[in-house]
Amino acid sequence: MNIKNTVKNAFALLKNNWSTPAEGRYMSIKEIASLSGGGIGVRFVTYCISQMVISVGNTLLGNTIGITPEALYIIYLISLATSFPLTALRANLIDNTRSMKGKYRPYLITMGIPSVIIGIAFISMPYESMTLLGKSITVLIFNIGFQFFYNFYVDAYDSLINVLSPNSIERSDVLSVRCIVENLSPSIASIFLPLIAKLITGDDTLYDLRIYRILFPAMIFVGFLISLVVYVNTEEKIVQAKTHVVNIKFRDALKAVARNKYFWIISLAGWLGFLEGAFGNIMGWMYNYQKACTAAQYSIITAIAGNASFWPNIVAPVFIRKYGKKKILIFSNLLNIALIAFMLPVVRSTGSSYIIWLLLICTFINQFITSLGHFLSPCVNADIRDYQQYVSGERIDGMFAAVGLIGNVISMATAGVLPMIYSKAGLNQETAVALGYSANNVYDVLFNHEYFVNISTILIVASIVGAVLNVIPYFFYNFTETNQKSVVRVLKIRAFFEDFANGSYKKEDLEETAKIINEAKALAGKQKITPDKSAIKAAKRSKDKGKILIAKEKYKQQLIENEKIEIADFVNDELNRYNTEYGRLQIEIATKLAAAGYNFSDVEIFTKQDIKRMPKNTQAEKQARSDCFALLRDIKTAEKTRKKYFPDGIVEFDASVFNKLFTLEDETAQAIHDAIKAKKTANEKGLDTSVYNESIKNLQRKKKDIQKQIKKATDENSIYYRAAKPYLDAKKTLQRRDCYNNISQLEKIL
């Protein structure tokens, strides 16, 4: 009966929330299913192309194509250098995207198509007939293309979850489902690759180009087609005013992200832990070079090892609710150190028939713990972007990648460490020749048992060092789940009042904002109470199940109440921000600038010396100094822009042109879709399709012309905003102040 009710409730939930999100949620079941199912396709593409991307330990490039570790390192550095301008371009495109299709969704197609073409072309090249120099140049050229198109495609999909819901818990829940479903792709590939490889080559090797030429093109193409489900059935939901003008200067966005302390903490953890994965190739080497098992056994081993990444996706949302992301990150990394260390005695015992199975156990547990930490990465990065929007006022997701280029510089310096370790441990031409192997493939050294053990041991020690360095920054991460909820509520308030001041808002946004404010005011001044578990312990001693449930529920409710109080304090601080000393300073400055209009540069506010004399004892005082310095820079930039583009005076830009152009672009895109569909129908009936060909060409020309107009309008708006930024920001500050001081108007409207 219980099973029957459970199934019945599940079907009811599916029916009620298939197209409509549940209360308090932002994503429907259809949207979650599309994101996850389409992710299978994305991961098929990434499974293939990621093996073509240059890295020092890449087995496709090294063992299969035959590029030496030293040559790989050189072309890796060159490829990395090209990523700087390409990543900066990508960041600027994302942050200044103003499209009804969203910030990320359009790039699933525009970057996906060239990624597929380049990926299939890469694996089809005749590497067997090339010299080492020819191989290196070919791989480098393709990787420059991957740096832009493929990285853009993957980033668009991975970052999409950041804007599908502002609810951090919902994001982790959806990520759990997405990861479980999308990881079917690498699991399927890992299971069948060794088996299909044996059918193709007749032996147990995985290092034969024929394998990849047969499998990869089909996997890439079909994967891309499946991924289109994500584009069709998802909708971005950024918490931002409808009337907000998206206009972010590259330099300003760069500086804004550079001041985000949480970004540096998370990035530093990754940069310091660059050696943590050094042991990753050992199990594959044990199979390929030490013949530790058969092809069928290795298929089972890779399937089990790959399955380790599955289980964290199930338990992670539960752990996040109970312990929070910070505690999980620290615990998983500390445990990872111990698990990697446990591999040492296992690897040093290589030679016994059961050793690869012991290594599998170590790898499985390690992968489970590592995957638990990796699962949190997109969750944490999404929270950090919410925080960035809160402190800067702009949604500048793309610029995180641009600032992250600093990591590329660090990678350029650290990437040489692993090849150096390889070489010092004996993976070099001299050792290969001395052992009687060919100098053309230094990896043959791994056939020698002694060298295999020594090299593997050194790599595990390096991994331990990387894991220790990786965990340290997480101790300084303190942006909690409650902080994130507080930030989102404030962003909703700001977005609503910006629209309200501009005379454009929805009733549901008004109702939600009023609810947030009323809840905050009702809890104003209330103190948190530290939850006490003594009642639970006493109830357990009595062995009365009813009392235990009541005590646990009371404890849980106190935690919820404390969270509500903390959020309310945050919201009330926002509503009262202009009643503080720092807030009054903001209003004083904004009043002067707004009164001056476009002549704001003539206003005498303060000098650098005045700012330097300002106190900096509290966080608010430090923030005031920082904002004042930023204002001086904005005024200076605005003056230069005005002299260059508006010598006869600033002319206001009409932002309403965007809505007209975007509507026209969508209508034209739909017309193209309808024309292509009609052409297909006519073709199936054997009718003349020439009229459709001409119509489609005209519509495509029209769409390109509209896109040029959008680009022109965006550039003009960007110039206007830079020229008038201090004045426009001052007006916005005063508008927000007026709205906060007249909140009672909401009750009248309701």
N, C-alpha and C positions, 0 to 999 in steps of 0.2 A: 504493500500500500504506500509505503514511504517512497519507494522507487518510482511508483506510478505518479505520485504527487510531484516528485522532483522533476521528472520528465515533462509533466504537464506545465509546471512553473517555468521550465527552461524554454518550452515552445512559446509560452505567453510572453516571456521576456524578449524572445527573438522577434515575435510579431510586433510587439509594442514599440521596440527600440531599434528595429531594422533601419528605418529611415530617420527616426527622431531620437536624439540623445536622451538618456535618462536624466532625471532631475539632478542638477549640480554638475552635470557632465557636459562636454562639448562635442563629443564624437559619437556618431551613430554606429551600430553594429556593422552596417554595410560599409561604412568608411574604414572601420578597423579591419574588416575582412579584406577590403581592397588594398589597403596599405600593406598588410601582411602577405596576402597572396601575390600581389605584384612584386613584393620583396623577393620572392623566390626567383623571379626573372632577373632582378637586379643582382642578386648574389651569384647567379650563374655567370653573368657578365664579369663581375668582380673576381670570381674564382679563376677565370681564365686570364683576364688582362692583368690582374695583380701579379701573376707569375711572369709577365713580360716586362714589368716595371723594374728598373735597375735597382738592385740592392747587392751588397757585398756577398751575402750568403745565398743568392738566388741560384737554385739548382737547374732551372730551365736554361738560364743564360750561361751558367758555369759548367755544370756536368753535361748537359745535353747539347747546347750550341757550341760549347768549348771555349768560352772566354775566360782567361786566367783571372784569379783574384786581384792581381795588380792592375790588369787592364780594366776590370770591372770597377775598381776604385776610382781610376782616372775618369772614365766616362760617367761614373756616378757623380763626381764633383762637377763636371761640365753640365750634366743634366740638372743638377741641383741649382747651379747658377742661373740657368734659364727660367727656373721656377719663380724667381723673384718678381720680374715684371709681369709674368703671366698670372701669378697669384694676386698681385696688386690690382691688375685689370679685373680679375674675377670678383674681388672684394668690392670694387667700385660699382661694378654692374649689379651685384646683388643688393647693395645698400641703397642704390638709387633707382631700383626697379619700382615702377608705379604701374601696376597692371592689375586688371580685374581678375586675371588668372592666378595672381599671387606672386610672392617673392621667389619661390623655389620651383613650383610646378612647371612653368614653361621650359625650364632648362632640362627637365627629364626627357624632352624630345629634341630640343635644339642642340644639346650636348650629347645626347644618347646616340643619335644617328652617326655623327662623325666618329664616335668612340667605337662603334660596331665596325665601321669601314676600316679604321686604322688597325683594330685588333685582328681582324681576319687577314688583312694584308701583311701584318707583322709575321704571323705564323706560316705564311705561304712563301716567304723569301727563301731563295736557294742557299742556305748557309753552308751546306756541305762543300760547295765549290768556291767559297770565299776564304781569303786569308784572315788572320787574326785582326788585322787593321780593318779589312772590309766588314767583318762581322761587327766590330766595335762601332764603326761609323754608322752602319745600318741600324743597329740597336739604339744608338744615341739619337738619330733622326726621328725614329718612331717614338722614342720616349719624350722628346720635346712636345710632340703632339699629345701624348698621354698626359703630360704635365698640365695642359690646359683643358682639353675636352673630357678626358676620362676622369680626372680629379674633380672637374666641375660637375659632371654627371653624378658621381658618387656623393659629393658634398651636398648636392641638391636633394638627393634621396635621404641621406642620413640626417640632414638638418631640417627636413620637412616636419618631423615630430615636434620641433621647437615651436612651430607656429600653428599646429593643428589643435592645440589646447593650451590654455594658460594654467591649467590645473596640474601641479607637479605630480601628485599621486596618480592622476589619470594618465599622465605621460608615462610613468613607470609601469603602470598596468598594461598600457597599449604596447610599450616596448617589449614587455614580457611576451605577449602574444606574437608580436612581430618577429622577435628573435627566434621563438620556437618554430614558427612556420617557415621563415626565410632560410633558416639554417638547414632545411631539407636539401637545399642545393649542394653545398659543399659535402654534406654527408653522403648524398647519392653519388657524387663525383668521386669521393674518396673510396667508396666501397667498390665501384665498378672499374675505376681506372687501372688497378693492378691486374684484374681479370681480363679486361679488354686488351691491355698491353701485352699480356702473354699470348692472346689469340693473334695479335698483329705481328709480334716479333718472334714468337716461339720460345722465348726464355723469360726470366724473371726481372729483366731490367726495365726501369721506368725512364731511362735516359736515351730514348730513341725518338727523333723528331716526327717519325711517321705517326706515332700515337697522338701527338698534339695536333697534327695537320688533319687528322680524321675527326677527332672529337671536338676540338675547340671552336671551329667555325660554326658548327651546328648549335653548340651550347650558347655561344655569344648571340647568334641571330634569334634563336627561339627565346632566349632569356630576355632580350630587349622587347620582343613582342608581348611577352607576359607582363613586363614592367609597365606597359601602357595603361594597365588597369589602375595603377596609382594615380596617374594624371587625370583619368576620366572621372574617378569616383571620390576624390578627396577635395576638401575646401579649407583654405587657410583662414585662421581666426586670430589675427594679431590684435592685441588690446591697444587700440590707437584711435584717435579721433577720426571720424569720416572726413572731416574738413582739413585734416593735418596735411601739410605740404611736405612731401618727401624730398628733401634736398640736403645732402650731406657732402660737404667738401672733404676730399680725401685726407688732407692733412689734419683737419679738425677731428674726423672720425678716428684717425690713427692715434691722436693724442688722447682722445676720450677712452679708448680701449686700453691704452698704455697706463692709464691711471686706475684700472680695475684690478684691485689687489687679488681677487679670487682667480682671475685669469692667470696671473703669474704663479700662484700657488699650484694650480692644476698643471700648468705648462711645465713648471720646474720639476714636478714629480716625473713627468714623461722624459724630460731632457736628462735628468740625472740617472734615470734607470735604463739608459740605452743598452747596457750589457745584459739586462735581465733575460732576454730571450736567446742568449748565445747558445744554449744547450739544445735549441729547437730541432736541429737536423740530426741529432745523435741516433734516434731510433730508426730513421730512414737509412742512415749510414750502416747501422747494425744489420739491417736486412739486405741492403744492396752490396755491401762490401765484406761483411763477416758471415753472410749466408746463415743468419741466426734462425730463419724459419722459411717455410715455403710461401709461394705467392698466395695460395688460399688462406694460409694462416695470417699473412700480413694484411690481407683484406679484412679479416676479422679484427685484427689488432687496430688498424686505422679506423674501423667502424666504431669500435669501443672507445678509442681515444677521442674521436670526434664527438661521440655521444656525451662526453663529459661536459661539453658546453651547453648541452640541452637543459640539464637539471637546474642550474642557477637561474635560468629564465623563469622557472616555476616558483622558486622560493624567494627570489630577490624582492618582489613587491611586498611579500609578508615581512621580510627582514627590514625593509625600508620603513614600513609603518611602525614596527616595533622598536628598532634601534636607531634609525636615521642613517643617512648616507655616509657621514663622517666616520662613525664607529665601524661600519662595514668595511670602508676603504682601509682603515688602519688595521683592523683584525685580519682581513684577507691578505694584506701584504706581509704582515708579520708571520702568518702561518705559511705563506709562500716561501719565505726564507728557509724555514725548517725543512720543507718538502724538497726544495732544490738540493739542499745539503744532503738529504737522505739518498739522493741519486749517486753520490760518490762511491760508496761501497758496492753498489749494484753494477755500475759501469766497470769498475776495476775487476769485477769477477767475470767479465765477458769471456765466453768460451763454452760455458755450460749451456745445455739446450733450453733450460728454463729461464735464463737471465733476461731475455727480451720480454718475457711475460712479467717479470718483476719490475722491469723498467716501465712496462705498460701501466702497472699499478701506480707507480710513482707519478708517471705522466698524467694518468687519469685524475688523480687527486689534485695534482698541481694545476691541471687545466680547469678543474672544477672551481678551485679557489680563485685562479686568475680570471676566469670568465665571470665570476661573481663581481670582481672588481671592475672588469671591462664593461659589464652590463651597466654599471653606474655612470660610466663616462658620458654618454649622451644625456643622461638625467641631470648630472651635475652641470654640464655645459649649457643645457637649456635654462637651468636656474640662474646661471651666471649671466646669460643674455637678458633675462628679466631684470636682474639687478642693474645691468648696464643701461637698459632703457629707463629705469627709475632715476639713476643719477645723471644721465645725459639728456634725457628727453627724446632720444632718437633710437629707433630699432636698427642697430648697426651690426647685424650678425656677420656679414661678410668680412668686415674689417678685422675680426678675430683671426681669420686666416692670414691676413696681411701682416699683422703684428706677430703672428706665429712664425713668420719668415725668419725671425730671430732664431727660432728653433732650427731652421735650415742651416744657419751659420754654425750653430753649435754642432749640428749633425755633420757638417763638412769637417769640423775639427775632430769629432769623435768617431766618424765612420772609418777612419784609418786604423783605429785601435783593433778591431776584429781581424782584418787582414794581417795586421802585424802579429797578433796572437796566433793566427793560423800558421803564418810563416815561421815564427819562432818555435812553434810546437812541432814543426816538421812537415807541414803541408806546403812544400815548395819544390821547385824543379830539381834542385841539387839532391834532395832526399829521394825524389822519385827516380832519378837516374842511378843513384847509389844503390837503390833497392832493385834495380833491373827493370824499372817501368819506363814508359815513354815520357819525355819531357813535355809533350803536348797536353797532357791531362794530369795535373798534379794530384787530383783527387784519388788517383790509383794508389797513392801511399796508404790510403785507408784499408787496403787489402791486407796490409801488414798488421798483425794483431797487436804488437807492442806499441806501434805508433798510433793505432786506433785508440787504445786505452789512454795513452799519454795525452793525445789531443783532446779527447772527450773529457778527461779529468780537468784539464786547464779551462775548457769552456764552461764546465759546471762551476768552477771556482769564480770565473768571471761573472756568471749569472748570479751567484750569491751576492757579490759586491754590488751589482746593478740593482738587485732587489732591496738591499739595505738602503741604498741611496734613494730609491724610489719612494719609500714609505715616509721619509722624514718630513717633506712639505705638508703632508696631509694633517699633521698635528696642528697646523696653523689655520686650517680651513674651518670657519665657524658660521657659514651662511646656512642656517638650519631650514627645515621644511616650514616652520612657522614664519621665519623671515620671508620666505618666498611667497607664502600666502598673503602676508601683510603687504608686500611690494605689489602684488597683482591687484589687490583691492585699491591701493592708492593709484595705480595706473588706470584703473577703471574710472575712478573719481575724476582724475585729470582729463581723461579722454572725453568723458561726458560733458564736463564744464567747458572744454574747448569747443565742442560742437554746440553747446548751449549758448555760449557767447556769440557764436557765429550764426545763431538762429537755425541750426540744423541738428535735430536729435530725434531718436526713436522713443516711443512710450516705454518699451521694455527696458531700454537703457536707463531711463528716468527712474523707473520703479526699482531697478537693481541698485542704482546709486543711492536712492533714498533709503533702501533697506540696509545697505552697508553703513551709511552715516548714522541711522537710528540705532543700530546695534552697537556702534562704537560709543555713541553718547550715553546709551543706557548703562554701559560698563565703565564709564569714565570715573576714575578715582578708586575703583575697586582693586583690592590687593590680592595677589596670588597666594594660594595656600599650598605649602609643600605636602604632596600626597604621602600618606602614612600607610605602610603595609602591615602594621601591627594587627589591624582588624582582620586581614586575610589570614595571617598566621594563627590568630586566636580561633577563627572559624575552622581552619584546618585541624586544629587540635581537638575541636569538638566533634569532628567527623560528620558534621551536619552539612549535606550538600546544598541545601537551601541557603544556609547562612554563608557558605563559601561563595556561591553565585552572587548573593547580595553584596558581600564585601568587595568582591572583584569588580562588580558593576559600579559601586560607589567610588572605588579607586579610579576606574576608567573615566567616570564622569568628572572627577576632579581634574584629571589631566586635560580633558576637553575644555573644561571651564578655564583653566589656566591659559590654554592656548588662545581662547576667545579674548581673554583679558589682555594678553600680550599683543594680539592683533589690533584690538580696540585702542590700546595706547599708541600704537604706530599710526593708525588712521587719525586719531585725535591730534597727534603731533603735526601731521600734515595739514589738517584743517586750521590749526592754530599757528602755523609756521610764520605767518606775517605779524604775529603778536609778540614774537621774540625779538631780542636785540638784533640778531642776524637778519631776521625777516624785515624788521623796520629799516635796516640799512639797504636791503634790496629794494624796498618800496621807495625810499628816498632817491636812490640812483635812478630807478625806472621812471619815476615821476619827472625828473629833470630831462631824461632822454626822450620820453614820450612827448613832452611839451615842446622840445626843440624840433620834433619831426625829423625830416631828412637832413636837417642841419645839426645833427647830434654831435658831429666832430667839433663844433664850435663851443660846446658846453665844457666848462672847466669843472671836472669832477674831482680828480685826484691825480697825483703823479706816482711814479714808481717809488720815489722816496717816501711819499705818504703811506703807501701800502707796506713798505718795509718797516715802518714804525708801528704798524698795527700789531696788537697783541696776538700771540699764537700759543696760548696756554691750553686752551680746550680744543676739542675737535671742531666745534662750530667756528671758533676764531680762525683755525687753520683753513677751514673751508671758505670763510669770508675772504681771506687773503688770496687764496687760489682763484676764487671767482673774480676778484678785482683785477688780478693780473690777466686773466683770460679776457676780461672786458676790454682792457687796454689793447690787447692783441687784436680783438675783433674790430675795434674802432680804427686801428691802423690799417688792417686789411680792407675794411669797408671804404676807407678814404682812397686807398690805391685803386680799388675797383671802380669807385665812382669817377675818379679822374680819367680812367682809361675808357670806360664804357658809357658814362653819363656826364660828359663835360658840360652839358647845358642843364643839368638837373636830373634827379632820379625820377623815372616814370614807373608807376606801379604796374606790376605784372598781373594779368587777369588769369588766376589759377583755374577758373571754371572751364577753360579750354580743354583741360585734361579729360574731364568727364565726357565731353562731346567726342573727343578723339578716341577714347577707349571704347565708348559705345559703338562708334563707327567701325573700329577695328574688330570688335566682336561680331558685329553684324556681317562684315565682309568675310570673316573667317567662317561663319556659319553658311554664308552663300557659297563659298568655295567647297565646303563639305557637301552641301546639297547638290552642287553641280557635278562633283566627282561621283556621287551616289547615282545621280540620274544618268551619267555617262556609262556607268557600269551596267545599269539596267538596260539601257539602249543597246549596249554591246552584246549582252546576253540574248537580246531579241533579234540580233543581226541587223539593227538599224544603223543609219549613218551617224557617226559621233563627232563629225568635224565641227558642228555648231557648238558642241559642248567644249571642244578643245579651245576654240577661240574665246568662249565665255570665261573659261577657267584662266586663260592667260591674262585677259583683261582684269579679272578680279584679283589675280595675284599681283599684277602691276599696281592696282589700286591699293592693295594691302601694303605693299612696299612704300608707296607714296605716303600713306597714313603714318607708317612707322617712322618715315623721315620727318614728318611734321611733329610727331611725338618727341623725337630726338631733338629737333630744333626748339620746341617749347620747353623741354627739360633743360636745355643749355641756357635759354633765355631766363628761365626761372631761377636757375642756379646763380647766374650773374646778378640778377636783381636781389636775391636773398643775401648774397655776400656783400653787396653794396649797401643794403639797408638792415643788416642783421641786428645791430645794437638797438635800433628803433623798433623793429618788429618784435624782438625778444622782450623789450620793455613793455610794449603794448600787451603782450601775452601775460606777462607777470601781473600787470595791473588788472587785466581781465580776470585772472585766476583769483587775485585778492578780492575783487568785488564779488565774485561768485561765492567764495568761502565765507565772506562776511554777510551774505544774504541767502544763506541756505534755507531760511524759512520760506523762500519763494517756492521751493520744491513742494512743500505741503499744500500751498495754494493751487499749484498746477495739478497735483494729484486729486 
